[in-house]
Amino acid sequence: MDIHGSVGRLIASDRGGRKVPSLFRPGFLDDALGLLEDSSRVAVVTGFFVPACGAPETDGPGGAVMLGRSLARSGKETVLCTDRLCLEAVKACSASVGGPVVREAAGAEEILAFRPDLLVFIERLGRAEDGLYYNMRGEDVSATTAPLDGAALSGNVKVLAVGDGGNEAGMGIFRGKLAELLPGYAPCLSVVGADTALPVDVSDWGGYALASLFSLECGEWIGPEDRETRTMLDALISAGAVDGVTRRSEPTVDGFPEEEHRHVIRELKELVISRLRSSGKGLS
């Protein structure tokens, strides 16, 4: 099996039972990496606020920070964008591991002002057909969701997305198939599309995978380290974030314990380093 197939089995095996990852295909990684390689100014958009807890969730910032840091390390101009309610948590997460600068945005204009040639949405809500925003419980959370997905509707910038529920910006590319898989949730699905998107088990894992695989383009490891998952989670929790599934302030993401996320990163690094070595790179 090629490396993209191996990565797919690692990040999109539907361990959470949401059915969304069943749509994953290894070719999506080829398309995503092509968009990253062709870009020079990237805006990575994340942040998912949980109004029931008055706090942002732990999924999204970690994957966004690691992808953004890898892009910056490769020489691309990179910025992270989020809304006011998620700002402190995303800033804390990025600062904890030397990630990119984080900008506050209330809408598409602030994101597009960076003049990106690629938008990456990682675990960021996208509007449904009725124009509202819904969480995985089917609850209307529009009142606490800034319309940052509007940046994907400008039509002038390439869009890459990562999601795990079907309600995220960019996942509209799969809306027809998702409506068949999740008929009861169909009205809540995002209609905001993308040039390509990764339907995965946990959105962070999609960010970790892209950050890791981008190392192949650079010829050296520029991806995440497994110990950094705890560093980021500690920073997020200290800033008030909660697990979006359990709704508790604990070092978990989407109900998965921290060790599970460390395992994903270790496996990703092993796959990439092995490929680098087989090509005569990554030997140091």
Secondary structure as a PSIPRED ss2 file (coil, helix, strand):
# PSIPRED VFORMAT (PSIPRED V4.0)

   1 M C   1.000  0.000  0.000
   2 D C   1.000  0.000  0.000
   3 I H   0.000  1.000  0.000
   4 H H   0.000  1.000  0.000
   5 G H   0.000  1.000  0.000
   6 S H   0.000  1.000  0.000
   7 V H   0.000  1.000  0.000
   8 G H   0.000  1.000  0.000
   9 R H   0.000  1.000  0.000
  10 L H   0.000  1.000  0.000
  11 I H   0.000  1.000  0.000
  12 A C   1.000  0.000  0.000
  13 S C   1.000  0.000  0.000
  14 D C   1.000  0.000  0.000
  15 R C   1.000  0.000  0.000
  16 G C   1.000  0.000  0.000
  17 G C   1.000  0.000  0.000
  18 R C   1.000  0.000  0.000
  19 K C   1.000  0.000  0.000
  20 V H   0.000  1.000  0.000
  21 P H   0.000  1.000  0.000
  22 S H   0.000  1.000  0.000
  23 L H   0.000  1.000  0.000
  24 F C   1.000  0.000  0.000
  25 R C   1.000  0.000  0.000
  26 P H   0.000  1.000  0.000
  27 G H   0.000  1.000  0.000
  28 F H   0.000  1.000  0.000
  29 L H   0.000  1.000  0.000
  30 D H   0.000  1.000  0.000
  31 D H   0.000  1.000  0.000
  32 A H   0.000  1.000  0.000
  33 L H   0.000  1.000  0.000
  34 G H   0.000  1.000  0.000
  35 L H   0.000  1.000  0.000
  36 L H   0.000  1.000  0.000
  37 E H   0.000  1.000  0.000
  38 D H   0.000  1.000  0.000
  39 S C   1.000  0.000  0.000
  40 S C   1.000  0.000  0.000
  41 R E   0.000  0.000  1.000
  42 V E   0.000  0.000  1.000
  43 A E   0.000  0.000  1.000
  44 V E   0.000  0.000  1.000
  45 V E   0.000  0.000  1.000
  46 T C   1.000  0.000  0.000
  47 G C   1.000  0.000  0.000
  48 F C   1.000  0.000  0.000
  49 F E   0.000  0.000  1.000
  50 V E   0.000  0.000  1.000
  51 P C   1.000  0.000  0.000
  52 A C   1.000  0.000  0.000
  53 C C   1.000  0.000  0.000
  54 G C   1.000  0.000  0.000
  55 A E   0.000  0.000  1.000
  56 P E   0.000  0.000  1.000
  57 E E   0.000  0.000  1.000
  58 T C   1.000  0.000  0.000
  59 D C   1.000  0.000  0.000
  60 G C   1.000  0.000  0.000
  61 P H   0.000  1.000  0.000
  62 G H   0.000  1.000  0.000
  63 G H   0.000  1.000  0.000
  64 A H   0.000  1.000  0.000
  65 V H   0.000  1.000  0.000
  66 M H   0.000  1.000  0.000
  67 L H   0.000  1.000  0.000
  68 G H   0.000  1.000  0.000
  69 R H   0.000  1.000  0.000
  70 S H   0.000  1.000  0.000
  71 L H   0.000  1.000  0.000
  72 A H   0.000  1.000  0.000
  73 R H   0.000  1.000  0.000
  74 S C   1.000  0.000  0.000
  75 G C   1.000  0.000  0.000
  76 K C   1.000  0.000  0.000
  77 E E   0.000  0.000  1.000
  78 T E   0.000  0.000  1.000
  79 V E   0.000  0.000  1.000
  80 L E   0.000  0.000  1.000
  81 C E   0.000  0.000  1.000
  82 T E   0.000  0.000  1.000
  83 D C   1.000  0.000  0.000
  84 R H   0.000  1.000  0.000
  85 L H   0.000  1.000  0.000
  86 C H   0.000  1.000  0.000
  87 L H   0.000  1.000  0.000
  88 E H   0.000  1.000  0.000
  89 A H   0.000  1.000  0.000
  90 V H   0.000  1.000  0.000
  91 K H   0.000  1.000  0.000
  92 A H   0.000  1.000  0.000
  93 C H   0.000  1.000  0.000
  94 S H   0.000  1.000  0.000
  95 A H   0.000  1.000  0.000
  96 S H   0.000  1.000  0.000
  97 V C   1.000  0.000  0.000
  98 G C   1.000  0.000  0.000
  99 G C   1.000  0.000  0.000
 100 P C   1.000  0.000  0.000
 101 V C   1.000  0.000  0.000
 102 V E   0.000  0.000  1.000
 103 R E   0.000  0.000  1.000
 104 E E   0.000  0.000  1.000
 105 A C   1.000  0.000  0.000
 106 A C   1.000  0.000  0.000
 107 G C   1.000  0.000  0.000
 108 A H   0.000  1.000  0.000
 109 E H   0.000  1.000  0.000
 110 E H   0.000  1.000  0.000
 111 I H   0.000  1.000  0.000
 112 L H   0.000  1.000  0.000
 113 A C   1.000  0.000  0.000
 114 F C   1.000  0.000  0.000
 115 R C   1.000  0.000  0.000
 116 P C   1.000  0.000  0.000
 117 D C   1.000  0.000  0.000
 118 L E   0.000  0.000  1.000
 119 L E   0.000  0.000  1.000
 120 V E   0.000  0.000  1.000
 121 F E   0.000  0.000  1.000
 122 I E   0.000  0.000  1.000
 123 E C   1.000  0.000  0.000
 124 R C   1.000  0.000  0.000
 125 L E   0.000  0.000  1.000
 126 G C   1.000  0.000  0.000
 127 R C   1.000  0.000  0.000
 128 A C   1.000  0.000  0.000
 129 E C   1.000  0.000  0.000
 130 D C   1.000  0.000  0.000
 131 G C   1.000  0.000  0.000
 132 L C   1.000  0.000  0.000
 133 Y C   1.000  0.000  0.000
 134 Y E   0.000  0.000  1.000
 135 N C   1.000  0.000  0.000
 136 M C   1.000  0.000  0.000
 137 R C   1.000  0.000  0.000
 138 G C   1.000  0.000  0.000
 139 E C   1.000  0.000  0.000
 140 D E   0.000  0.000  1.000
 141 V C   1.000  0.000  0.000
 142 S H   0.000  1.000  0.000
 143 A H   0.000  1.000  0.000
 144 T H   0.000  1.000  0.000
 145 T C   1.000  0.000  0.000
 146 A C   1.000  0.000  0.000
 147 P C   1.000  0.000  0.000
 148 L H   0.000  1.000  0.000
 149 D H   0.000  1.000  0.000
 150 G H   0.000  1.000  0.000
 151 A H   0.000  1.000  0.000
 152 A H   0.000  1.000  0.000
 153 L H   0.000  1.000  0.000
 154 S C   1.000  0.000  0.000
 155 G C   1.000  0.000  0.000
 156 N C   1.000  0.000  0.000
 157 V C   1.000  0.000  0.000
 158 K E   0.000  0.000  1.000
 159 V E   0.000  0.000  1.000
 160 L E   0.000  0.000  1.000
 161 A E   0.000  0.000  1.000
 162 V E   0.000  0.000  1.000
 163 G E   0.000  0.000  1.000
 164 D C   1.000  0.000  0.000
 165 G C   1.000  0.000  0.000
 166 G C   1.000  0.000  0.000
 167 N C   1.000  0.000  0.000
 168 E E   0.000  0.000  1.000
 169 A C   1.000  0.000  0.000
 170 G C   1.000  0.000  0.000
 171 M H   0.000  1.000  0.000
 172 G H   0.000  1.000  0.000
 173 I H   0.000  1.000  0.000
 174 F H   0.000  1.000  0.000
 175 R H   0.000  1.000  0.000
 176 G H   0.000  1.000  0.000
 177 K H   0.000  1.000  0.000
 178 L H   0.000  1.000  0.000
 179 A H   0.000  1.000  0.000
 180 E H   0.000  1.000  0.000
 181 L H   0.000  1.000  0.000
 182 L C   1.000  0.000  0.000
 183 P H   0.000  1.000  0.000
 184 G H   0.000  1.000  0.000
 185 Y H   0.000  1.000  0.000
 186 A H   0.000  1.000  0.000
 187 P H   0.000  1.000  0.000
 188 C H   0.000  1.000  0.000
 189 L C   1.000  0.000  0.000
 190 S C   1.000  0.000  0.000
 191 V C   1.000  0.000  0.000
 192 V C   1.000  0.000  0.000
 193 G C   1.000  0.000  0.000
 194 A C   1.000  0.000  0.000
 195 D C   1.000  0.000  0.000
 196 T E   0.000  0.000  1.000
 197 A E   0.000  0.000  1.000
 198 L E   0.000  0.000  1.000
 199 P E   0.000  0.000  1.000
 200 V C   1.000  0.000  0.000
 201 D C   1.000  0.000  0.000
 202 V C   1.000  0.000  0.000
 203 S H   0.000  1.000  0.000
 204 D H   0.000  1.000  0.000
 205 W H   0.000  1.000  0.000
 206 G H   0.000  1.000  0.000
 207 G H   0.000  1.000  0.000
 208 Y H   0.000  1.000  0.000
 209 A H   0.000  1.000  0.000
 210 L H   0.000  1.000  0.000
 211 A H   0.000  1.000  0.000
 212 S H   0.000  1.000  0.000
 213 L H   0.000  1.000  0.000
 214 F H   0.000  1.000  0.000
 215 S H   0.000  1.000  0.000
 216 L H   0.000  1.000  0.000
 217 E H   0.000  1.000  0.000
 218 C H   0.000  1.000  0.000
 219 G C   1.000  0.000  0.000
 220 E C   1.000  0.000  0.000
 221 W C   1.000  0.000  0.000
 222 I C   1.000  0.000  0.000
 223 G C   1.000  0.000  0.000
 224 P C   1.000  0.000  0.000
 225 E C   1.000  0.000  0.000
 226 D C   1.000  0.000  0.000
 227 R C   1.000  0.000  0.000
 228 E H   0.000  1.000  0.000
 229 T H   0.000  1.000  0.000
 230 R H   0.000  1.000  0.000
 231 T H   0.000  1.000  0.000
 232 M H   0.000  1.000  0.000
 233 L H   0.000  1.000  0.000
 234 D H   0.000  1.000  0.000
 235 A H   0.000  1.000  0.000
 236 L H   0.000  1.000  0.000
 237 I H   0.000  1.000  0.000
 238 S H   0.000  1.000  0.000
 239 A C   1.000  0.000  0.000
 240 G C   1.000  0.000  0.000
 241 A C   1.000  0.000  0.000
 242 V E   0.000  0.000  1.000
 243 D C   1.000  0.000  0.000
 244 G C   1.000  0.000  0.000
 245 V C   1.000  0.000  0.000
 246 T C   1.000  0.000  0.000
 247 R C   1.000  0.000  0.000
 248 R C   1.000  0.000  0.000
 249 S C   1.000  0.000  0.000
 250 E C   1.000  0.000  0.000
 251 P C   1.000  0.000  0.000
 252 T E   0.000  0.000  1.000
 253 V E   0.000  0.000  1.000
 254 D C   1.000  0.000  0.000
 255 G C   1.000  0.000  0.000
 256 F E   0.000  0.000  1.000
 257 P E   0.000  0.000  1.000
 258 E H   0.000  1.000  0.000
 259 E H   0.000  1.000  0.000
 260 E H   0.000  1.000  0.000
 261 H H   0.000  1.000  0.000
 262 R H   0.000  1.000  0.000
 263 H H   0.000  1.000  0.000
 264 V H   0.000  1.000  0.000
 265 I H   0.000  1.000  0.000
 266 R H   0.000  1.000  0.000
 267 E H   0.000  1.000  0.000
 268 L H   0.000  1.000  0.000
 269 K H   0.000  1.000  0.000
 270 E H   0.000  1.000  0.000
 271 L H   0.000  1.000  0.000
 272 V H   0.000  1.000  0.000
 273 I H   0.000  1.000  0.000
 274 S H   0.000  1.000  0.000
 275 R H   0.000  1.000  0.000
 276 L H   0.000  1.000  0.000
 277 R H   0.000  1.000  0.000
 278 S H   0.000  1.000  0.000
 279 S C   1.000  0.000  0.000
 280 G C   1.000  0.000  0.000
 281 K C   1.000  0.000  0.000
 282 G C   1.000  0.000  0.000
 283 L C   1.000  0.000  0.000
 284 S C   1.000  0.000  0.000
